[in-house]
Amino acid sequence: MNTAGPTSRLLVLAGGLVGAAGVALSAAAAHRGGAFTGTAASFLLMHAPVFLAVGLIGANRVLRIASFVLLAGLALFAGDLLARDFLGSRLFPMSAPIGGTLLIAGWLGIALSALVRPRP
């Protein structure tokens, strides 16, 4: 792992936890049903490699910030979907749309990070 510090380790940790949650929730969706659980699992599984990759390469600041925006959006979006299936209610009003907006912003931040020149 790149020695970029605690931020890199935190992102690798997030990648592992998000991936594990995605697998566990995929199994839960298969055994107990729940369309929201299946969608949350898919989102978790598709985003886990992002956190792992960014953590391992010790990327530029913009990419790291974008990754944390993505993580926050994922927590809100998937959390709201899971609350609907497991609790029968939302996390809070507009939590899924806010999470989705943060996911979009995080991906745009990742794209923007490609335009940042590396420090010499």
Buried (B, 14 or more C-beta within 10 A) or exposed (E): EEEBEEBBBBBBBBBBEBBEBBEEBBEBBEEEEBEBBBBBBBBBBEBBEBBBBBBBBBBBEBBBBBBBBBBBBBBBBBBBBBBBBEEEEBBEEEBBEBBBBBBEBBBEBBEEBEEEEEEE
